[in-house]
C-alpha cells in the first residue's frame, strides 16, 4: 500500500443531491472517469470538495459508499480538518477502519492567534489521539483560506516526532518560495502542491506531485504539467477563469455542470450560492484546450 501520496491526485468536487446530501454514486463515477484520464487518486472533502461543510458522519458514510462502488481505498484520501480535535481523531479512526490511510489535516483554523507551539500541539493531539501506525497524515497549508499558516519548523518537528505517520504536506499557498522552504526544512516529507501553475517546477525541485482542483475540469492540462510539457501559460489562463470570479467553487461546479450536461453539479452548500449557468466559462476553457495538447 502506498506510503505517501505521490503523482497526480485530484481535490474532488462533491456532487450533491436535491436535499443537499452527498450524491455518492455520482462522486464514485466522477472518480472513475478521472482515473481513466491518468489520475492516481482522489482526495474527498478538501477545500474544493467543500470539506468544512460536512460533518464526520457524512464524510464517513460517503467514503463507505464510494468504496462499495468499487474505488480502491489506496486511491482515496480524505480531508480530516475540523475546529475540534476530537472530530479529526474520530474521522481518522473511522476511515482507517475502512482501509484508507491518507488524511489531510488542517491547523486549528478557528483560532488565528495560535502560536507555532500551539499549532504543533494541535497536530500532535490528533496523531496521538488516533494512535495508529497505519495513519498517513498530511499537513494542509492553505493560509489564505484557513487563516492559519503552518510554520516550516512545525512541519519539520512533526516529521521528526512521528516519522512516516506524518507522511507529507500539501502546500496550497500558491507561493513557490514557501514550497521551497518546506522542502528545505523537511526534505523527508512528500510535499504536493495545490497551485497548478507550480506543478512542473515543484516536481523538478523534488516535490511529490499535486493534489489540485483544476483537474476536475481540465485533467488533461494538469497531466501535461506533470509530464513537464510547456503548458504553464495555458494552465495559468485556465485557472484564472475560475479564480477571477467571486466563488472558485461555485464556478468550478458550474463548469462541471456544463461539461457533463448535468445541472445537479451546480448545487453547493451554504454559505456558497450556486450559479445558474456555466456555459460561458466552459467555452473559455474549451478555447484554451484547443488545439489539443501535444
C-alpha positions as CSV (number, residue, x, y, z in Angstrom):
1,X,0.0,0.0,0.0
2,X,1.2,3.5,-0.8
3,X,3.3,5.1,1.9
4,X,2.6,8.6,0.8
5,X,0.5,10.5,-1.8
6,X,2.6,10.9,-5.0
7,X,1.8,11.7,-8.6
8,X,-1.5,13.1,-9.9
9,X,-4.3,13.4,-7.3
10,X,-7.5,15.4,-7.6
11,X,-9.1,17.5,-4.9
12,X,-12.5,16.3,-5.9
13,X,-15.6,18.4,-6.0
14,X,-18.6,17.0,-4.1
15,X,-21.8,16.4,-6.0
16,X,-25.0,17.0,-4.1
17,X,-28.5,15.5,-4.3
18,X,-31.5,17.7,-4.3
19,X,-31.8,17.5,-0.5
20,X,-28.2,18.7,0.0
21,X,-26.8,15.3,0.9
22,X,-23.7,13.9,-0.9
23,X,-24.5,12.1,-4.2
24,X,-22.1,9.2,-3.6
25,X,-22.9,7.4,-6.8
26,X,-22.1,10.5,-8.9
27,X,-18.9,11.0,-6.8
28,X,-17.7,7.5,-7.5
29,X,-18.5,7.8,-11.2
30,X,-16.6,11.1,-11.3
31,X,-13.6,9.5,-9.7
32,X,-13.6,6.6,-12.1
33,X,-13.8,9.0,-15.0
34,X,-10.8,10.8,-13.7
35,X,-8.8,7.6,-13.3
36,X,-9.4,6.9,-16.9
37,X,-7.6,10.1,-17.7
38,X,-4.4,9.3,-15.8
39,X,-5.3,10.4,-12.3
40,X,-3.7,8.3,-9.5
41,X,-6.1,9.2,-6.7
42,X,-8.8,11.5,-5.3
43,X,-9.0,13.5,-2.1
44,X,-12.5,13.9,-0.8
45,X,-13.8,16.8,1.4
46,X,-10.8,19.1,0.9
47,X,-11.3,22.7,0.1
48,X,-12.5,22.0,-3.5
49,X,-14.9,19.4,-2.0
50,X,-16.4,22.0,0.4
51,X,-15.0,19.8,3.2
52,X,-15.7,22.1,6.1
53,X,-19.4,21.9,5.3
54,X,-19.6,18.2,6.1
55,X,-19.5,16.6,9.5
56,X,-17.8,13.3,10.5
57,X,-20.8,11.1,9.9
58,X,-21.4,12.5,6.4
59,X,-17.7,12.1,5.4
60,X,-17.5,8.5,6.7
61,X,-20.8,7.5,5.1
62,X,-19.6,8.9,1.8
63,X,-16.3,7.0,2.0
64,X,-18.2,3.8,2.7
65,X,-20.4,4.3,-0.3
66,X,-17.5,5.2,-2.7
67,X,-15.7,2.1,-1.5
68,X,-18.8,-0.1,-2.2
69,X,-18.9,1.5,-5.7
70,X,-15.5,0.0,-6.4
71,X,-13.0,2.7,-5.7
72,X,-9.9,1.2,-4.1
73,X,-9.1,2.6,-0.6
74,X,-5.4,3.2,-1.6
75,X,-6.7,5.7,-4.2
76,X,-8.7,7.8,-1.7
77,X,-7.6,10.5,0.7
78,X,-9.9,12.4,2.9
79,X,-10.0,15.9,4.4
80,X,-9.8,15.5,8.1
81,X,-9.7,19.1,9.2
82,X,-12.2,20.3,11.9
83,X,-12.1,23.0,14.5
84,X,-12.5,20.3,17.2
85,X,-9.5,17.9,17.6
86,X,-11.8,15.1,18.7
87,X,-13.6,15.3,15.3
88,X,-10.3,14.9,13.4
89,X,-9.5,11.9,15.6
90,X,-12.9,10.3,15.1
91,X,-12.8,10.8,11.3
92,X,-9.3,9.4,11.1
93,X,-10.0,6.4,13.1
94,X,-13.2,5.6,11.2
95,X,-11.5,5.8,7.7
96,X,-8.5,3.8,8.9
97,X,-11.1,1.1,9.9
98,X,-12.4,1.2,6.3
99,X,-8.9,0.6,4.8
100,X,-7.9,4.2,4.0
101,X,-4.6,5.7,5.2
102,X,-4.4,9.2,3.7
103,X,-5.8,12.0,5.9
104,X,-5.2,15.7,5.2
105,X,-5.3,17.7,8.4
106,X,-5.7,21.5,8.7
107,X,-4.1,23.5,11.5
108,X,-6.5,24.8,14.2
109,X,-8.1,27.3,11.8
110,X,-10.6,28.9,14.2
111,X,-8.0,30.5,16.5
112,X,-5.8,32.7,14.3
113,X,-3.7,33.8,17.3
114,X,-2.3,30.2,17.7
115,X,1.5,30.1,18.3
116,X,3.8,27.7,16.4
117,X,3.9,25.7,19.6
118,X,0.1,25.6,19.8
119,X,-0.2,24.6,16.2
120,X,2.3,21.7,16.7
121,X,0.4,20.7,19.9
122,X,-2.9,20.5,17.9
123,X,-1.4,18.3,15.2
124,X,0.3,16.1,17.9
125,X,-3.0,15.8,19.8
126,X,-4.7,14.4,16.6
127,X,-1.9,12.0,15.9
128,X,-1.7,10.8,19.5
129,X,-5.4,10.5,19.7
130,X,-5.6,8.3,16.6
131,X,-2.7,6.3,17.9
132,X,-2.5,4.1,14.8
133,X,0.7,3.5,12.8
134,X,-1.4,2.9,9.7
135,X,-2.2,6.6,9.6
136,X,-0.5,8.7,6.9
137,X,-1.2,12.3,7.9
138,X,-0.7,15.3,5.6
139,X,-0.3,18.8,6.9
140,X,-2.6,21.0,4.9
141,X,-1.1,24.5,4.3
142,X,-3.7,26.9,2.8
143,X,-3.4,30.1,4.9
144,X,-5.2,32.3,2.5
145,X,-8.4,30.2,3.2
146,X,-7.8,28.8,6.7
147,X,-6.3,31.9,8.1
148,X,-3.6,29.9,9.9
149,X,-0.2,29.1,8.3
150,X,1.9,26.0,9.2
151,X,5.4,27.2,10.2
152,X,8.1,25.2,8.4
153,X,9.6,24.4,11.8
154,X,6.4,22.8,12.9
155,X,6.4,20.6,9.8
156,X,10.0,19.5,10.4
157,X,9.4,18.9,14.1
158,X,6.3,16.7,13.5
159,X,8.1,14.6,10.9
160,X,11.0,14.1,13.5
161,X,8.5,13.2,16.2
162,X,6.3,10.8,14.3
163,X,8.3,9.6,11.3
164,X,6.3,8.2,8.4
165,X,3.0,8.7,10.1
166,X,3.4,12.3,9.2
167,X,3.8,11.4,5.5
168,X,3.5,14.6,3.7
169,X,2.3,18.2,3.4
170,X,0.0,19.8,0.9
171,X,1.2,23.4,0.0
172,X,-1.7,25.3,-1.4
173,X,-0.3,28.7,-0.6
174,X,0.5,29.5,-4.2
175,X,3.8,30.8,-3.1
176,X,6.6,28.7,-4.6
177,X,9.1,30.2,-2.1
178,X,7.0,28.6,0.6
179,X,7.1,25.3,-1.1
180,X,10.9,25.6,-1.3
181,X,11.0,26.5,2.4
182,X,9.1,23.4,3.3
183,X,11.4,21.2,1.2
184,X,14.4,22.7,2.9
185,X,13.0,22.3,6.4
186,X,11.6,18.8,6.0
187,X,13.0,17.0,2.9
188,X,11.6,13.7,4.1
189,X,8.0,14.9,3.7
190,X,6.2,14.1,0.4
191,X,5.2,17.6,-0.5
192,X,2.4,18.1,-3.0
193,X,1.3,21.4,-4.5
194,X,-2.2,22.7,-5.0
195,X,-1.3,25.6,-7.2
196,X,-1.5,24.1,-10.7
197,X,1.0,26.5,-12.4
198,X,3.7,25.4,-9.9
199,X,3.3,21.7,-10.7
200,X,6.2,21.2,-13.1
201,X,8.8,23.2,-11.2
202,X,7.7,21.7,-7.9
203,X,8.3,18.2,-9.2
204,X,11.6,19.3,-10.7
205,X,12.5,20.6,-7.2
206,X,11.7,17.3,-5.5
207,X,8.0,17.6,-4.9
208,X,5.8,14.6,-4.8
209,X,3.2,15.7,-7.3
210,X,-0.1,17.5,-7.0
211,X,-3.5,17.4,-5.3
212,X,-5.4,20.1,-7.2
213,X,-8.9,21.2,-8.0
214,X,-8.5,22.2,-11.7
215,X,-8.2,18.6,-12.5
216,X,-11.9,18.2,-12.0
217,X,-12.4,20.2,-15.2
218,X,-9.1,20.0,-17.1
219,X,-7.3,16.8,-16.1
220,X,-5.5,16.7,-19.5
221,X,-3.9,20.0,-18.8
222,X,-2.8,19.0,-15.3
223,X,-1.4,15.8,-16.7
224,X,0.6,17.8,-19.2
225,X,2.0,19.9,-16.4
226,X,3.1,16.7,-14.5
227,X,4.7,15.4,-17.7
228,X,6.7,18.6,-18.0
229,X,5.1,19.9,-21.1
230,X,5.3,23.6,-21.9
231,X,1.7,24.5,-21.0
232,X,2.2,26.7,-18.0
233,X,0.7,29.8,-19.7
234,X,-2.3,27.8,-20.7
235,X,-2.7,26.5,-17.2
236,X,-2.5,30.0,-15.8
237,X,-5.2,31.2,-18.1
238,X,-7.4,28.2,-17.3
239,X,-7.0,28.8,-13.6
240,X,-7.9,32.4,-13.9
241,X,-11.2,31.5,-15.5
242,X,-12.3,30.2,-12.1
243,X,-10.1,32.2,-9.8
244,X,-11.2,35.6,-11.1
245,X,-14.8,35.0,-10.0
246,X,-16.5,35.7,-6.7
247,X,-16.5,31.9,-5.9
248,X,-14.0,29.5,-7.2
249,X,-16.0,26.5,-6.0
250,X,-19.4,27.7,-7.5
251,X,-17.7,28.5,-10.8
252,X,-15.9,25.2,-11.0
253,X,-19.1,23.3,-10.3
254,X,-20.9,25.4,-12.9
255,X,-18.3,24.4,-15.5
256,X,-18.7,20.7,-14.5
257,X,-22.4,21.0,-15.0
258,X,-21.9,22.5,-18.5
259,X,-19.3,19.8,-19.4
260,X,-21.4,16.9,-18.3
261,X,-24.8,18.3,-19.2
262,X,-25.9,17.6,-15.6
263,X,-27.3,20.6,-13.8
264,X,-27.1,18.8,-10.5
265,X,-23.4,19.7,-10.4
266,X,-24.4,23.3,-9.8
267,X,-25.5,22.5,-6.3
268,X,-23.4,23.8,-3.4
269,X,-23.9,24.1,0.3
270,X,-24.3,27.3,2.2
271,X,-22.7,29.8,2.6
272,X,-21.9,29.3,-1.1
273,X,-24.5,30.3,-3.7
274,X,-25.0,28.3,-6.9
275,X,-24.5,29.8,-10.3
276,X,-27.3,29.5,-12.8
277,X,-25.2,28.6,-15.8
278,X,-21.5,27.7,-16.5
279,X,-21.6,27.6,-20.3
280,X,-19.7,30.8,-20.8
281,X,-16.9,29.7,-18.5
282,X,-16.9,26.3,-20.3
283,X,-16.5,28.0,-23.7
284,X,-13.5,30.0,-22.4
285,X,-11.9,26.7,-21.1
286,X,-12.6,24.9,-24.4
287,X,-10.9,27.6,-26.3
288,X,-7.8,27.1,-24.1
289,X,-7.9,23.4,-24.6
290,X,-7.9,23.6,-28.4
291,X,-5.8,22.7,-30.1
292,X,-5.2,19.5,-28.3
293,X,-2.1,19.4,-26.0
294,X,0.8,17.9,-28.0
